[in-house]
Amino acid sequence: MIRSRLLELIANGENSGIEFKRDDLRPEQLAKEIVALANFQGGHILIGVNDDGSIPGIQRHDLEEWVMDTVFGRYVHPMILPFYEEVQIDDQSRVAIVSLSQGVTKPYVVRNQGREDIYIRAGSTSRLATREQQARLYALGGMLHTELLPVPGSGLGHLSLERLKEYLSTIVGDDTLPTDKDQEGWERRLLGLGFMVGREDGPPLCSIAGLVLFGHAPRRLLFQAGIRWMAFEGNSKSYKALDDRLIDGPFVALGRASQHGGRSVAESGLIEGVVDAMRPFLTEESAEMDTSMRREHRWLYPVEALREVIVNAIAHRDWTRQEEIEIVRYMDRLEVLSPGALQNSMTVEKMIAGQRSPRNPLIVEVLRDYGYVDARGMGVRNKIIPLLRECNGTEPEFIATDDHLRVSLRIV
């Protein structure tokens, strides 16, 4: 880092990615800042700078060895390889810069006196992570699949055996299913599939994946399940909505055999329910009549692109977030908000390029079995983007934050 850039960082003060420290701090204090930055988006720790931006410089002659071997080697876990450098400010003082990228094996912890403490960055300060924040970090690091967590108060009776039988016999091709009255047999089978979770003090509970895929009414037990659908007259949210409802139901539809082979929908799932709710607000009447003297309704967006955006939102949402998916229709656009940051090192650019990193692999696998998910997992690149270009010449907009992924489809 050049001197002018360093002085600019110091002049701008501490923030979410910049921390000032003197070089007389204890190793666990420096480890705390390192871990907080690695659990966030990375950044720089400037050693030899006071909190007020004054520059006493570094005094330790063995600072690099102390930072790399003692702090990173003994206190920070898992291992991180930082970039260490020192910059001469003037004849009297130097500043050490410890640069960190965002960690890919979260959560990072400070190991000290038999404890493992997880820290996060909140503005310009580092603080202990709450239980919910820890769960998100474990999920981001791939160490916890929240879709497999148990749902309190649930049981086999909250799942649709009719949907489960169709999935296992018709979709998967298993002809050795328990009978309807064999509760223990069904519980054993669903425990093996990950749709239920065992416990020592009672019958098994539904997993999040089992409940949202096959539950009768998932929101009764898991209030962040389902989708919030809204429609507004203008280009922003207003007090009065044209439509505002919470749509509940299992993700997958219940099928039935048709007379001509194949299967048709006997009972809609959540995806079909949302598309039906959107239909009056996302279609327009044709000026011409068909041969039956009826005016056709044309979708303002490609319906396959709409389905893909909805499927992506429910397949990859973060179940540690306590809010439901939100779909909002404005006059000039449709926005779909899926709770949770992009997992681990995934970025919008990687997603558009076709890179795959499912947050909820069991849910994605079942949706792929039903044909909801692109077999190659490249629906953004192969469906949403080309279909929207063909329809109205626009590009979808993807905005990723620490709280959600927002997809915006515009109308010309």
GIMO-V354136 format. One record per residue. PHI is phi as a letter, one per 20 degrees, with the letter a starting at -180 (999 if undefined). Layout:
PHI
PHI
This chain:
999
f
g
f
f
f
f
f
f
f
f
f
n
f
b
f
d
c
c
e
b
f
e
d
e
f
f
f
f
f
f
g
f
f
f
f
f
f
f
d
c
n
q
c
d
e
e
o
c
f
g
e
n
f
c
f
n
e
d
f
e
d
g
f
f
f
f
f
e
e
f
f
f
d
d
d
b
f
f
c
d
e
d
d
b
c
c
f
e
b
f
d
c
c
c
e
d
d
d
c
e
f
f
d
c
f
e
e
c
e
e
b
l
m
d
c
d
d
d
c
e
c
m
e
c
d
b
f
f
f
g
f
f
f
f
f
f
f
f
f
e
m
e
b
e
f
f
e
f
f
d
g
n
e
a
g
f
e
d
e
f
f
f
f
f
f
f
f
e
e
e
e
n
e
d
d
e
f
f
g
e
e
f
f
f
f
f
f
f
f
f
f
e
n
e
c
c
f
b
e
d
r
f
f
d
f
f
g
f
f
f
f
e
c
f
f
b
g
f
f
d
c
f
e
f
n
c
e
d
c
c
c
f
e
d
b
f
c
f
d
d
f
b
b
b
d
d
d
q
f
g
e
e
e
e
b
f
e
f
d
n
m
c
d
e
e
b
f
d
g
f
f
f
f
f
f
f
f
g
f
d
c
c
c
e
f
f
d
e
e
f
e
m
d
e
f
d
d
f
f
c
f
f
f
f
f
f
f
f
f
f
f
f
f
f
d
f
e
f
f
e
e
c
e
f
c
c
c
d
d
f
d
a
c
c
c
d
d
f
o
f
g
f
l
e
f
c
f
f
f
f
f
f
o
f
d
b
f
f
c
f
f
f
f
f
f
f
f
g
e
n
f
d
g
g
e
m
c
f
f
f
e
c
g
f
f
f
f
f
f
f
b
m
d
d
f
d
d
c
d
c
f
d
a
d
d
d
c
d
d
d
e
